[in-house]
Amino acid sequence: MMTLLRQIGYVAAVALACFYAFVVLRGPNGIPAMLERSHHVEALEKEIKDLDARIADKRNFLEEVRKSPEVREREIRRQLNKVKPGETIIYLEDAPAPPAKP
């Protein structure tokens, strides 16, 4: 009789532990939250990678500006909207966006 009660007690303890683990893993700090944080970290890592690439591009451009007087002159003229005598600059407007369909 005592062994039967002891076995029932062990089964009940294991069942209770399994139920507790199930509730904890499904709760707000469980597996769904962990997956959400994982996706968020991946998105941030991708953003960091993109920003690093942009920084590298800007550094390369700055190096070109430092080394090449032609690039420097072209960039200064572009930013200040200046032209040399006899030059003509034509500005083209972007095409308007098509209206969105409802």
N, C-alpha and C positions, 0 to 999 in steps of 0.2 A: 504494500500500500504506500509506504514512504517513497519507494523508488518511482512509483507512478506519479505521485505529487511532485517529486523532484524533476522528473522529465517534463511534466506539464509546466512547471516553473521555468525551466530552461527554454522550452518552446515559446512561452509567453514573453520571456525576456528578449529572445532573438526577434520575435515578431514586433515587439515594442521598439527595439533598436532599429529594425528595418523601416518601420513606419516613421520614426523620428528622422532617420536619414532621408527618406523620401520627402517629407515635409520641408526639411531644411534645404535640400537641393532644389526644390521647386519654389522656394521663397524668394524674397526680393534680393537677397545676397547670394543666391544659388547659381545654377548653371545658366539660366537666361541672362542674368546680369554679367556673368563672366564672359559669355559670348558677345554681348553688347560692348563691353570694355575692350575685348579683343578686336572687334571691328573698328572701334574708335581709334585704337592704337595703330592699326594698319592704315587707316585714313591719315592719321597724323604723320606716320612714317613716309607715306607717299607725298604728302605736302612738303615735308622736310626735304625729300629727295628733289622735288620740283624746284623748291627755293634754292637749294644748293646748285642746281643746274643754272638757274637764272643768275645767281651770284657769279658763277664761273664765266657765263657769257658776258656779264658786265665787266668783270676783271679783264677778260680778253679784249673787249672793246676799249677799255681805258689804256691798255698796253699799246693797242694800235694807235690811239690818239697821241700817246706820248712819243711813239717812234716815228710816225708818219705826218709830215706837215700837211700833205694833201687831205688826209682824213681829218686832221684838226681843223683846217680851213673849212672843209665841207660841213662839218658838224657845227662850227660857229655860225656859219652862214645860215644853216638850216634852223638853228635855235633862235637866231635874231631876225630871221626873215629878210636877210640882206641879199642883194644880187650885185654882180659885177656889171660895169657899164656894157651895154649891148646884150645882156642876158634877158631872157624872158622866162617867167615861171607861170605855169598854168596849173591852177587848182581845180581839181575835179570833185564834184560832190558825190557822196556815196548814194547808191540807189536806195530809194525808200523801201522799207520793209513791207512785204505783202501783208494785207490785213488778215488777222487770225480768223479762222472759220469757227463759228460757235458749235 
